[in-house]
Structures are given as structure tokens and as C-alpha cells.
């Protein structure tokens, strides 16, 4: 065998990457990003992730776009970030779908398109992204970019909540409390408010405290409220 040498390994991966080897490009990009066998160089890493993205690597498309959005000095490249999020999203990456939907919704790097944002939020949500579930549920609840549907909104809020999203817990609790799109259930609403409040959600604390004070859905306890 040979002695482990990360620095030497990095040297050869760079040679391979510069010759266009797809796997080497990704490996070398990660080594630059993490400082493995070489000094950390995020700008250099971004260049190699872009090379990988341009060769069709879906995850590299996402990483490159993320690096642009996370670096204030690259923020003026938001249109490019949007482009790579879109490419990755169209190839099925659920995280890219969520970020691309955000950009469509907030007019970042592209024109506002709430209908298309809803489409990508839904796709991301249906792949298990709890943040997308919350966003799509909110759009369904308010009829933004999609036809208003409280029953579907409740379902997406519940799915988000059950994946640990504290805003999802709050919103599902509100739907249960108000009987919007779902049968009114104050006891279950209180449970979701409590779960969200326990994780630090201020609004959930308010609603749970209010239910404690009035004894709705919970045993009345002025001491806790």
C-alpha cells in the first residue's frame, strides 16, 4: 500500500478536474470548499461546482446557486443563481425546487410569478420538503397563485407540522381552532399550539396561553397562562 497523503491526492484531483473528469471536478470542488489537502478557497470551489453543474451534475447546480446566494459579494449574480436553481429543479431536486419557488415568489433574479412559484412549491412539498409544504399550504389558504382550498392547505400544514416545522404546527393549529378546511377540534389545536410553543414560536405561545386562560381545548390554568 501507499501512505495516505491528502495534499498529493488534491494535486491529482485538480489535474483530472482540469482535464474535465466529472467525478474529479466535484471532489476537487469539495476539497477547496472544506480545505482538504489545500487552503479553503470558496471562490475557487464555486468555479469548479459551476463546471460540474455545466456538465449536468444536478447537486452541483444546487450547491453553486446556494454559494452565490450565501455570499454577499456575489449577490449581484442572483439571476445566475436563479438559472441554476431552475435547472436543478427541472431535473427533480426538491431543495432546488423550493429555492427556485422562493425566487419566483419574491422577484429575486427573475420576475414575480406566483403561479409558477406555487407549482414548484407543490412539487418540492410532494417530495417531502417541510418548508415547501408550509409555503404551498399558505398559498392554498390565501388563494395566491393557486385556487383557494382550505382542505388541501390543512393537509399540507399537517404534513409540515408532523415533520417538525414549528410554523406548520402553528398554522395547522389555527386551521383546527377555526374549523377551516377541517373539522374543528380545540383539543388537537391546543396540542399543536403547545408543540410549536415548546419550540419557541411566539405566536403559538399566545394562542396556547389564550386557550389555557379560557379553558378551551385544555384544562383552565391561570398559573401557566
C-alpha positions as CSV (number, residue, x, y, z in Angstrom):
1,X,0.0,0.0,0.0
2,X,0.9,3.7,0.0
3,X,0.9,6.3,2.7
4,X,-2.1,8.5,2.9
5,X,-1.4,11.9,1.5
6,X,-4.4,14.3,1.2
7,X,-2.3,17.1,-0.3
8,X,-0.9,14.9,-3.0
9,X,-4.4,13.5,-3.6
10,X,-5.7,17.0,-4.0
11,X,-3.0,17.7,-6.6
12,X,-4.0,14.8,-8.8
13,X,-7.7,15.5,-8.5
14,X,-7.0,19.0,-9.7
15,X,-5.2,17.7,-12.7
16,X,-8.1,15.3,-13.5
17,X,-10.6,18.1,-12.9
18,X,-8.8,20.4,-15.3
19,X,-9.0,17.7,-17.9
20,X,-12.7,17.6,-17.5
21,X,-13.2,14.4,-15.4
22,X,-16.8,14.8,-13.9
23,X,-16.1,13.0,-10.7
24,X,-12.8,14.7,-10.1
25,X,-14.4,18.2,-10.6
26,X,-16.8,17.5,-7.8
27,X,-14.2,16.0,-5.5
28,X,-11.8,18.9,-6.1
29,X,-14.6,21.4,-5.6
30,X,-15.4,19.9,-2.2
31,X,-11.7,19.8,-1.2
32,X,-11.5,23.5,-1.9
33,X,-14.7,24.2,0.0
34,X,-13.6,22.2,3.1
35,X,-9.9,22.9,3.0
36,X,-8.9,19.2,2.5
37,X,-5.3,19.0,1.2
38,X,-5.4,22.6,0.2
39,X,-6.3,26.0,1.8
40,X,-10.0,26.8,1.8
41,X,-11.0,28.7,-1.3
42,X,-14.7,29.2,-1.6
43,X,-14.5,31.3,-4.8
44,X,-12.3,28.5,-6.4
45,X,-14.8,25.9,-5.2
46,X,-17.7,27.8,-6.7
47,X,-15.9,27.9,-10.1
48,X,-15.5,24.1,-10.0
49,X,-19.0,23.5,-8.9
50,X,-20.1,25.6,-11.8
51,X,-18.0,23.4,-14.1
52,X,-19.7,20.4,-12.7
53,X,-23.1,22.0,-13.0
54,X,-22.5,22.8,-16.6
55,X,-21.7,19.1,-17.2
56,X,-25.1,18.2,-15.9
57,X,-24.5,17.4,-12.2
58,X,-27.8,18.3,-10.5
59,X,-26.4,18.6,-7.0
60,X,-23.6,20.9,-8.2
61,X,-26.2,23.1,-9.8
62,X,-27.9,23.5,-6.4
63,X,-24.6,24.0,-4.5
64,X,-23.3,26.6,-7.0
65,X,-26.6,28.6,-6.7
66,X,-26.5,28.3,-2.9
67,X,-22.9,29.6,-2.9
68,X,-24.0,32.7,-4.9
69,X,-26.9,33.4,-2.6
70,X,-24.9,32.9,0.6
71,X,-22.0,35.2,-0.4
72,X,-23.0,38.9,-0.1
73,X,-20.2,39.8,-2.6
74,X,-21.8,37.6,-5.2
75,X,-25.3,38.7,-4.5
76,X,-25.5,40.7,-7.8
77,X,-25.3,37.3,-9.6
78,X,-28.8,36.4,-8.4
79,X,-30.0,35.9,-11.9
80,X,-27.4,33.3,-12.4
81,X,-28.3,31.6,-9.1
82,X,-31.9,31.6,-10.3
83,X,-30.9,30.0,-13.6
84,X,-29.1,27.1,-11.8
85,X,-31.8,26.6,-9.2
86,X,-34.3,26.3,-12.1
87,X,-32.0,23.8,-14.0
88,X,-31.6,21.7,-10.9
89,X,-35.4,21.9,-10.0
90,X,-36.4,20.8,-13.5
91,X,-34.2,17.7,-13.0
92,X,-36.0,16.8,-9.8
93,X,-34.0,18.2,-6.9
94,X,-36.5,19.1,-4.2
95,X,-34.3,21.6,-2.4
96,X,-33.7,23.5,-5.7
97,X,-37.4,23.4,-6.4
98,X,-38.0,25.2,-3.1
99,X,-35.3,27.8,-3.6
100,X,-36.5,28.5,-7.2
101,X,-40.0,28.9,-6.0
102,X,-38.8,31.4,-3.4
103,X,-37.1,33.4,-6.1
104,X,-40.2,33.4,-8.3
105,X,-42.3,34.4,-5.3
106,X,-40.0,37.2,-4.1
107,X,-38.8,38.5,-7.5
108,X,-35.2,37.6,-6.9
109,X,-33.2,37.2,-10.0
110,X,-36.4,36.8,-12.0
111,X,-39.8,38.4,-12.5
112,X,-42.6,37.6,-10.0
113,X,-44.6,34.6,-11.0
114,X,-46.8,33.4,-8.1
115,X,-48.5,30.7,-10.2
116,X,-45.2,29.1,-11.2
117,X,-43.9,29.5,-7.6
118,X,-46.9,27.6,-6.4
119,X,-46.2,24.9,-8.9
120,X,-42.6,24.4,-7.7
121,X,-43.6,24.7,-4.0
122,X,-46.1,21.9,-4.6
123,X,-43.5,19.7,-6.4
124,X,-41.0,20.2,-3.6
125,X,-43.6,19.6,-0.9
126,X,-44.7,16.4,-2.5
127,X,-41.1,15.2,-2.4
128,X,-41.0,15.8,1.4
129,X,-39.7,19.3,1.8
130,X,-41.4,20.6,5.0
131,X,-40.6,24.3,4.3
132,X,-42.3,23.9,0.8
133,X,-45.3,22.2,2.5
134,X,-45.7,25.3,4.7
135,X,-45.3,27.7,1.8
136,X,-47.7,25.8,-0.5
137,X,-50.2,25.4,2.3
138,X,-50.1,29.2,2.9
139,X,-50.7,29.8,-0.8
140,X,-53.6,27.4,-0.8
141,X,-55.1,29.0,2.3
142,X,-54.9,32.5,0.8
143,X,-55.5,31.7,-2.8
144,X,-52.2,33.1,-4.0
145,X,-51.0,31.7,-7.4
146,X,-53.5,28.8,-6.9
147,X,-57.2,28.4,-6.3
148,X,-58.0,28.7,-2.6
149,X,-58.5,25.3,-0.9
150,X,-58.6,25.2,2.9
151,X,-58.9,21.4,3.0
152,X,-55.7,21.0,1.0
153,X,-54.0,23.8,2.9
154,X,-54.8,22.0,6.2
155,X,-53.3,18.8,4.8
156,X,-50.0,20.5,3.8
157,X,-49.8,22.3,7.2
158,X,-50.2,19.0,9.0
159,X,-47.6,17.3,6.9
160,X,-45.2,20.2,7.6
161,X,-46.0,20.1,11.3
162,X,-45.5,16.4,11.5
163,X,-42.0,16.8,10.1
164,X,-41.2,19.2,12.9
165,X,-41.8,22.6,11.2
166,X,-42.9,25.0,14.0
167,X,-44.7,27.3,11.7
168,X,-46.5,24.3,10.2
169,X,-47.6,23.4,13.8
170,X,-48.9,26.9,14.4
171,X,-50.8,27.0,11.1
172,X,-52.3,23.6,11.5
173,X,-53.4,24.5,15.0
174,X,-55.1,27.6,13.6
175,X,-57.0,25.6,11.0
176,X,-58.2,23.2,13.7
177,X,-59.1,26.0,16.0
178,X,-61.2,27.8,13.3
179,X,-62.5,24.7,11.6
180,X,-61.1,25.9,8.2
181,X,-60.9,23.0,5.7
182,X,-61.0,20.5,8.6
183,X,-63.3,19.6,11.4
184,X,-63.0,22.0,14.4
185,X,-61.0,20.3,17.2
186,X,-59.9,22.6,20.0
187,X,-58.1,19.8,21.9
188,X,-56.0,18.9,18.9
189,X,-55.4,22.6,18.1
190,X,-54.1,23.1,21.6
191,X,-51.8,20.2,21.2
192,X,-50.2,21.7,18.1
193,X,-50.0,25.1,19.6
194,X,-48.3,23.6,22.6
195,X,-45.8,21.7,20.4
196,X,-45.0,24.9,18.4
197,X,-44.8,27.0,21.6
198,X,-42.4,24.5,23.2
199,X,-40.0,25.0,20.3
200,X,-40.1,28.8,20.7
201,X,-42.8,30.0,18.4
202,X,-44.1,33.3,19.9
203,X,-47.5,33.3,18.2
204,X,-48.1,29.7,19.3
205,X,-47.4,30.7,22.9
206,X,-50.0,33.4,22.6
207,X,-52.7,31.1,21.2
208,X,-51.9,28.3,23.7
209,X,-51.8,30.8,26.6
210,X,-55.2,32.2,25.4
211,X,-56.7,28.6,25.4
212,X,-55.3,27.9,28.8
213,X,-56.8,31.1,30.2
214,X,-60.3,30.4,28.7
215,X,-60.1,26.6,29.3
216,X,-60.8,25.8,25.7
217,X,-59.2,22.6,24.4
218,X,-57.2,22.4,27.7
219,X,-57.8,22.4,31.4
220,X,-58.1,26.0,32.5
221,X,-54.9,27.0,34.3
222,X,-54.3,30.7,35.1
223,X,-51.0,29.8,36.6
224,X,-49.5,28.7,33.3
225,X,-51.2,31.4,31.2
